[in-house]
Amino acid sequence: MSDNKTPVGSKGDGTFFKALIIDDSVFVVKQLSQILQSEKFEILGSANDGIEGFEKYKELHPNVDIVTLDITMPKMDGISTLEKIIEFDKNAKIIMISALGKEDLVKKALISGAKNYIVKPLDRDKVLSRIETVLKK
């Protein structure tokens, strides 16, 4: 980028925010990784179900700055995963990823401690602005 704008992933001190992506869709994981890496986020890892996601969060804690978490997943859904992560780390910054028409689940997630949500299909600008909003809080 030639406009010298600070990447969204920059903490402003020469280091970059670290993300964990928890989603059962390989496509969504790839898409989120590309969007975040294009803004200099460091992807610490990904998990394709809630159980693995929670384990990975515990393993990577306290180095995770932001988590994207799919609401609908096998083994353990996003709401249960969210609750477990928040129980483990009440300061976790988690953004839910949801399909259209899941408003009730999104509301439940926000009540349970999610900081924001993004509706699929993923829009690069929306993803980045929502994540930026959460990180700057």
N, C-alpha and C positions, 0 to 999 in steps of 0.2 A: 504494500500500500504506500502510495507516494504522499498522502496527505499528513503524514507524521502524527496521526491521531493515536493516542495511547490505546493499546489493545484492552478490551474489556477484561481480559484475564490477568492484567497487570495489577499488582498490589500497590504499585507506585514506589516501591523501594528496590526495584530490580528483581523481585521475585514474582512468582505467578500463582494464581489460585489453583488449587488441586481439586479435581472432580472425580466422583464415583458415579457410574451409570448403572442403574439396576433396571433391566428391561428384558423381557423374554423374546423380543423381536431383534434378530441380528441386524435387520435393516435400520431400525430405530437407533440401536447402539452405534452403528456405523455413522448414521446421519448426525447424531448428537456429538460424537467424537470429532467429526470433521468440522462442524460448526464451532465447537469449543476450541479445538486446536487452531483454527484459523484466527482466533483471537488470543492465542498464546496460553490457553488453559493447559494445565498438565493433567492428562487422564491417568489417574492412579490405578484404575482397573474398572472392570465391569462384571456384572453377575446376571444370570438369566432367570433367576427365581428369587423369591423373597428370603428363603432360608440362607442361600448362598450370599445374597446381598447383605443380610444382617451380619453374617460371619465375617464377610470382607470388611464391612464398616468397622467392626470391633478390632480386626487385625490392623487396619490402616489408621485408626484413631490414635492420636488427635490430629493427624495430618490432612484429614478431609475437610475442605472448605465448603463444598457444595455437593449435594446428592440429587441426581434426577432419578425419580422413582415411578415406575409404571404402576398404575392402579390395578390393572388386571393381569395377574401372572399365575403360573402353576405353583403347586406346593404350598406357598404362602402368599396371599394377595398383598397388594401395595399398602392397604390400610393397616393390616397386622404388622407388616414390616416396619412401617412408619412408627407405629406405637412402640414396637420393640426398640427401634433406634432411639426414639425420644426418651424412653425409659432408661436406656443406657447412657445417653448424652442429651440432656435437655436443651443444650444450645445448638444441636445439629441443625444445619440449614438444608432443608429438603424441599424440592420442587416436584410436585406430582405431574406425571404425564398421563393424560387421559384421552380416550376416544370421545367423540361427540356424543351427547346424550347421557353422560354419566354424571350429571350435575349433582345428584344426591350423594354420590361417592366422593366427589370433589369437596362438597360442603363438609362431609364427615372428616375428610382428610385435613381440611383447614382447621376444624374444631380440634382435631387430634394433634395439631402441632405443625402441619406443613406450612411453609412460609408463602407459597404461591403455587400456581399450577399453569400448565401449558396444554392446550388442546391440539391433538393430532388432526390433520397432517401438520407437521412441524414447519413453522415459518421462521427462517433464520433470524430476522430482526426481532420477532416476538420472543424467541428463545433467549436471545442475548439481552434484550431489555428487561425481561422478567428476572433473569439470573443476576443481572447487574443491580436491579432494585433490591433483591434479597441480600446480596453481598455488601451493599452500601449501608444497610440498616445497622 
